[in-house]
Amino acid sequence: MTEPEPDLAESETLSAFAQTGDRDVETTLRPRKLDDFVGQPRVREQLQLVLESARRRGVPPDHVLLSGPPGLGKTSMSMIIAAELDAAIRITSGPALERAGDLAAMLSNLAEGDVLFIDEIHRIARPAEEMLYLAMEDFRVDVVVGKGPGATSIPLEIAPFTLVGATTRSGALTGPLRDRFGFTGHMEFYSADELAQVLRRSATILGIPLEADGEAEIARRSRGTPRIANRLLRRVRDYAEVRSDGRVSLDVARAALEVYDVDELGLDRLDRAVLSALVKSFHGGPVGVATLAVAVGEESTTVEEVCEPYLVRAGMLARTPRGRVATPAAWEHLGLRPPTEVPWEAGRFDQGNPGLFG
């Protein structure tokens, strides 16, 4: 059984997961070559060697696994791989491959050298995954015809291809599947300077007058994620066109981001609600994520998948065996004085209300 993705509201501006309005714009903004891809220098260098070596030998490159948080460019990188190989690309996702027959039909239609991209490959159904093992290693699939004692297995040769898998949860991949990838690249969060380059390129493509200080302000609040940076750029553009002269300056960027509830550290309404509930209602924790989600009126998966990763990276929230706790930085960000003694650092998790550990 595969786990569901978090149920995200469309208004969550700082969610790194793709929303309906992002997809058409992202298609326009995607780089076409490795040289145009901003950030991820280590992965780009490694991939360039893999692809160039395969081109010189005249064979498809090893299968590629791209892992990392959502919004960092895994899909864009897969399309670049196909473009660099001058090959066609077929795109699907793990949840869409529920039966082995679905995968067999897709594999049988691949031409030699094609690229098959499977997004969220950790969510692929087990029958399709087991068929994929043989396809990745021997470029062959076994199609079962009939049912019961009369069923027969027919081997079907498929053209040599390159599989590019993307996952936000590399730990959820089974060992046999992970071992069949010849190259694994982990996508890291972007620095503010790298995000500024992304914004500069996007503003040029979209025709947005973007000043350097406005660019830096948006980049600083984008949580290290290009998808969020591009989304904030479009929201700031809307503000600039309606309430200003259309240019995105520092003052315009700050005013626009205030309207959209994005604060100085890149926290939005939901992030602050989580911290506020944790600090004010539960005295800094520890508290279980289910209880915390009820307190802010959201689903547990939304709090865990959307809010927590950035709050942990920002040093405002910590996960402990007994639940979530607020760090002194969280108290200070809310304008409150942190407690003089931090219970979880002293190992005294049992001083809270045991009913909070849901």
VENPE-V977637 format. One record per residue. N is the residue number from 0. RES is the residue in three letters. SS is DSSP state (h for helix, s for strand, l for the rest). PSI is psi in degrees with one decimal (999 if undefined). Layout:
n = (N & N)
res = (RES & RES)
ss = (SS & SS)
psi = (PSI & PSI)
This chain:
n = (0 & 1 & 2 & 3 & 4 & 5 & 6 & 7 & 8 & 9 & 10 & 11 & 12 & 13 & 14 & 15 & 16 & 17 & 18 & 19 & 20 & 21 & 22 & 23 & 24 & 25 & 26 & 27 & 28 & 29 & 30 & 31 & 32 & 33 & 34 & 35 & 36 & 37 & 38 & 39 & 40 & 41 & 42 & 43 & 44 & 45 & 46 & 47 & 48 & 49 & 50 & 51 & 52 & 53 & 54 & 55 & 56 & 57 & 58 & 59 & 60 & 61 & 62 & 63 & 64 & 65 & 66 & 67 & 68 & 69 & 70 & 71 & 72 & 73 & 74 & 75 & 76 & 77 & 78 & 79 & 80 & 81 & 82 & 83 & 84 & 85 & 86 & 87 & 88 & 89 & 90 & 91 & 92 & 93 & 94 & 95 & 96 & 97 & 98 & 99 & 100 & 101 & 102 & 103 & 104 & 105 & 106 & 107 & 108 & 109 & 110 & 111 & 112 & 113 & 114 & 115 & 116 & 117 & 118 & 119 & 120 & 121 & 122 & 123 & 124 & 125 & 126 & 127 & 128 & 129 & 130 & 131 & 132 & 133 & 134 & 135 & 136 & 137 & 138 & 139 & 140 & 141 & 142 & 143 & 144 & 145 & 146 & 147 & 148 & 149 & 150 & 151 & 152 & 153 & 154 & 155 & 156 & 157 & 158 & 159 & 160 & 161 & 162 & 163 & 164 & 165 & 166 & 167 & 168 & 169 & 170 & 171 & 172 & 173 & 174 & 175 & 176 & 177 & 178 & 179 & 180 & 181 & 182 & 183 & 184 & 185 & 186 & 187 & 188 & 189 & 190 & 191 & 192 & 193 & 194 & 195 & 196 & 197 & 198 & 199 & 200 & 201 & 202 & 203 & 204 & 205 & 206 & 207 & 208 & 209 & 210 & 211 & 212 & 213 & 214 & 215 & 216 & 217 & 218 & 219 & 220 & 221 & 222 & 223 & 224 & 225 & 226 & 227 & 228 & 229 & 230 & 231 & 232 & 233 & 234 & 235 & 236 & 237 & 238 & 239 & 240 & 241 & 242 & 243 & 244 & 245 & 246 & 247 & 248 & 249 & 250 & 251 & 252 & 253 & 254 & 255 & 256 & 257 & 258 & 259 & 260 & 261 & 262 & 263 & 264 & 265 & 266 & 267 & 268 & 269 & 270 & 271 & 272 & 273 & 274 & 275 & 276 & 277 & 278 & 279 & 280 & 281 & 282 & 283 & 284 & 285 & 286 & 287 & 288 & 289 & 290 & 291 & 292 & 293 & 294 & 295 & 296 & 297 & 298 & 299 & 300 & 301 & 302 & 303 & 304 & 305 & 306 & 307 & 308 & 309 & 310 & 311 & 312 & 313 & 314 & 315 & 316 & 317 & 318 & 319 & 320 & 321 & 322 & 323 & 324 & 325 & 326 & 327 & 328 & 329 & 330 & 331 & 332 & 333 & 334 & 335 & 336 & 337 & 338 & 339 & 340 & 341 & 342 & 343 & 344 & 345 & 346 & 347 & 348 & 349 & 350 & 351 & 352 & 353 & 354 & 355 & 356 & 357)
res = (MET & THR & GLU & PRO & GLU & PRO & ASP & LEU & ALA & GLU & SER & GLU & THR & LEU & SER & ALA & PHE & ALA & GLN & THR & GLY & ASP & ARG & ASP & VAL & GLU & THR & THR & LEU & ARG & PRO & ARG & LYS & LEU & ASP & ASP & PHE & VAL & GLY & GLN & PRO & ARG & VAL & ARG & GLU & GLN & LEU & GLN & LEU & VAL & LEU & GLU & SER & ALA & ARG & ARG & ARG & GLY & VAL & PRO & PRO & ASP & HIS & VAL & LEU & LEU & SER & GLY & PRO & PRO & GLY & LEU & GLY & LYS & THR & SER & MET & SER & MET & ILE & ILE & ALA & ALA & GLU & LEU & ASP & ALA & ALA & ILE & ARG & ILE & THR & SER & GLY & PRO & ALA & LEU & GLU & ARG & ALA & GLY & ASP & LEU & ALA & ALA & MET & LEU & SER & ASN & LEU & ALA & GLU & GLY & ASP & VAL & LEU & PHE & ILE & ASP & GLU & ILE & HIS & ARG & ILE & ALA & ARG & PRO & ALA & GLU & GLU & MET & LEU & TYR & LEU & ALA & MET & GLU & ASP & PHE & ARG & VAL & ASP & VAL & VAL & VAL & GLY & LYS & GLY & PRO & GLY & ALA & THR & SER & ILE & PRO & LEU & GLU & ILE & ALA & PRO & PHE & THR & LEU & VAL & GLY & ALA & THR & THR & ARG & SER & GLY & ALA & LEU & THR & GLY & PRO & LEU & ARG & ASP & ARG & PHE & GLY & PHE & THR & GLY & HIS & MET & GLU & PHE & TYR & SER & ALA & ASP & GLU & LEU & ALA & GLN & VAL & LEU & ARG & ARG & SER & ALA & THR & ILE & LEU & GLY & ILE & PRO & LEU & GLU & ALA & ASP & GLY & GLU & ALA & GLU & ILE & ALA & ARG & ARG & SER & ARG & GLY & THR & PRO & ARG & ILE & ALA & ASN & ARG & LEU & LEU & ARG & ARG & VAL & ARG & ASP & TYR & ALA & GLU & VAL & ARG & SER & ASP & GLY & ARG & VAL & SER & LEU & ASP & VAL & ALA & ARG & ALA & ALA & LEU & GLU & VAL & TYR & ASP & VAL & ASP & GLU & LEU & GLY & LEU & ASP & ARG & LEU & ASP & ARG & ALA & VAL & LEU & SER & ALA & LEU & VAL & LYS & SER & PHE & HIS & GLY & GLY & PRO & VAL & GLY & VAL & ALA & THR & LEU & ALA & VAL & ALA & VAL & GLY & GLU & GLU & SER & THR & THR & VAL & GLU & GLU & VAL & CYS & GLU & PRO & TYR & LEU & VAL & ARG & ALA & GLY & MET & LEU & ALA & ARG & THR & PRO & ARG & GLY & ARG & VAL & ALA & THR & PRO & ALA & ALA & TRP & GLU & HIS & LEU & GLY & LEU & ARG & PRO & PRO & THR & GLU & VAL & PRO & TRP & GLU & ALA & GLY & ARG & PHE & ASP & GLN & GLY & ASN & PRO & GLY & LEU & PHE & GLY)
ss = (l & l & l & l & l & l & l & l & l & l & l & l & l & l & l & l & l & l & l & l & l & h & h & h & h & h & h & h & h & l & l & l & l & h & h & h & l & l & l & l & h & h & h & h & h & h & h & h & h & h & h & h & h & h & h & h & h & l & l & l & l & l & l & s & s & s & s & l & l & l & l & l & l & h & h & h & h & h & h & h & h & h & h & h & l & l & l & l & s & s & s & s & s & h & h & h & l & l & l & h & h & h & h & h & h & h & h & h & l & l & l & l & l & l & s & s & s & s & s & l & h & h & h & l & l & h & h & h & h & h & h & h & h & h & h & h & h & h & l & s & s & s & s & s & s & l & l & h & h & h & l & s & s & s & s & s & s & l & l & l & l & s & s & s & s & s & s & l & l & h & h & h & l & l & h & h & h & h & h & l & l & l & s & s & s & s & l & l & l & l & l & h & h & h & h & h & h & h & h & h & h & h & h & h & h & h & l & l & l & s & l & h & h & h & h & h & h & h & h & h & l & l & l & l & l & h & h & h & h & h & h & h & h & h & h & h & h & h & h & h & h & h & h & l & l & l & l & s & l & h & h & h & h & h & h & h & h & h & h & l & l & l & l & l & l & l & l & l & h & h & h & h & h & h & h & h & h & h & h & h & h & l & l & l & s & s & s & l & h & h & h & h & h & h & h & h & l & l & l & h & h & h & h & h & h & h & h & h & h & h & h & h & h & l & l & l & s & s & s & s & l & l & s & s & s & s & l & h & h & h & h & h & h & l & l & l & l & l & l & l & l & l & l & l & l & l & l & l & h & h & h & l & l & h & h & h & l & l)
psi = (139.7 & 147.2 & 144.3 & 152.3 & 156.1 & 141.5 & 100.6 & 136.9 & 147.9 & -21.2 & -2.8 & 91.1 & -34.5 & 19.1 & 133.4 & -11.1 & 145.4 & 136.5 & 169.8 & -42.7 & -11.4 & -30.2 & -45.4 & -40.6 & -41.3 & -35.5 & -39.4 & -36.4 & -9.3 & 132.8 & 153.4 & -18.4 & 159.3 & -36.1 & -24.5 & -11.3 & 124.8 & 136.1 & -176.5 & 50.5 & -36.9 & -46.6 & -40.1 & -43.2 & -45.0 & -43.1 & -37.4 & -40.3 & -43.0 & -46.5 & -42.0 & -39.9 & -42.6 & -39.2 & -42.9 & -31.6 & -11.4 & 31.5 & 157.9 & 143.1 & 167.5 & 157.5 & 144.8 & 131.9 & 124.8 & 122.4 & 159.8 & 168.8 & 161.2 & 152.3 & 7.5 & -4.4 & 22.0 & -42.6 & -42.4 & -40.6 & -36.9 & -39.3 & -34.0 & -40.2 & -45.7 & -41.0 & -40.2 & -30.0 & -3.9 & 45.5 & 159.5 & 154.1 & 135.6 & 131.3 & 131.4 & -174.4 & 159.2 & -48.4 & -23.9 & -18.0 & 76.3 & -28.1 & 153.0 & -32.8 & -33.2 & -43.9 & -39.9 & -41.3 & -40.0 & -42.2 & -37.1 & -18.3 & 0.6 & 140.0 & 164.6 & 130.5 & -5.4 & 159.5 & 127.9 & 119.5 & 123.0 & 107.9 & 149.4 & 53.7 & -19.1 & -12.0 & 10.1 & 142.7 & 149.6 & -43.6 & -40.2 & -36.3 & -42.2 & -33.7 & -34.3 & -31.1 & -51.7 & -36.9 & -39.3 & -35.9 & -47.6 & 1.5 & 53.2 & 145.8 & 150.6 & 115.5 & 124.0 & 124.7 & 128.8 & 177.2 & 159.5 & -151.6 & -24.0 & 2.1 & 140.5 & 150.5 & 123.4 & 117.5 & 135.0 & 116.3 & 139.2 & 156.6 & 143.8 & 131.3 & 172.2 & 123.1 & 128.9 & 115.5 & 142.4 & 139.2 & 142.5 & -4.9 & 79.2 & -28.1 & -18.0 & -8.5 & 141.6 & 152.3 & -46.8 & -36.5 & -44.6 & -37.8 & -18.0 & -3.0 & 128.7 & -22.7 & 133.4 & 125.1 & 130.4 & 123.7 & 128.1 & 159.8 & 151.4 & 150.5 & 166.6 & -37.2 & -40.6 & -40.1 & -33.9 & -39.3 & -40.8 & -45.3 & -38.2 & -44.0 & -43.7 & -40.9 & -37.3 & -44.0 & -40.8 & -6.5 & 37.2 & 122.4 & 103.4 & 117.6 & 157.2 & -40.5 & -34.1 & -39.4 & -45.8 & -36.6 & -43.7 & -43.1 & -39.7 & -27.3 & 12.6 & 10.5 & 28.4 & 19.3 & 118.0 & -38.2 & -41.7 & -40.1 & -45.9 & -35.4 & -43.2 & -36.5 & -42.0 & -36.8 & -38.6 & -37.5 & -42.9 & -45.3 & -44.5 & -37.8 & -32.4 & -39.6 & 4.0 & -158.1 & 8.7 & -15.6 & 140.5 & 96.0 & -179.4 & -47.2 & -40.6 & -42.8 & -44.2 & -44.2 & -41.1 & -44.3 & -28.0 & -39.9 & -38.8 & 14.8 & 35.0 & 113.3 & -171.9 & -30.4 & 7.0 & 17.3 & 142.4 & -170.2 & -45.5 & -40.0 & -46.9 & -33.7 & -39.8 & -47.8 & -41.5 & -42.6 & -41.5 & -40.8 & -48.2 & -38.5 & -32.2 & 16.7 & 33.5 & -3.8 & -173.9 & 148.9 & 144.7 & 152.1 & -32.3 & -43.7 & -41.0 & -39.5 & -41.0 & -38.5 & -31.1 & 1.8 & 34.0 & 168.6 & 150.3 & -38.8 & -34.3 & -45.7 & -42.9 & -37.2 & -30.8 & -48.5 & -50.9 & -43.9 & -43.7 & -38.6 & -36.5 & -44.9 & -33.9 & -2.4 & 24.2 & -14.7 & 143.4 & 144.9 & 127.6 & 167.5 & -22.4 & -6.2 & -169.9 & 142.3 & 150.2 & 135.9 & 167.4 & -32.2 & -33.4 & -43.8 & -45.4 & -37.5 & -30.3 & 3.8 & 24.6 & 157.2 & 125.5 & 154.1 & 150.4 & -30.7 & 130.9 & 109.8 & -41.0 & -26.4 & -29.8 & -2.7 & 14.5 & 65.0 & -20.9 & 4.7 & -14.1 & -178.3 & 118.2 & -20.4 & -8.6 & -10.5 & 56.8 & 999)
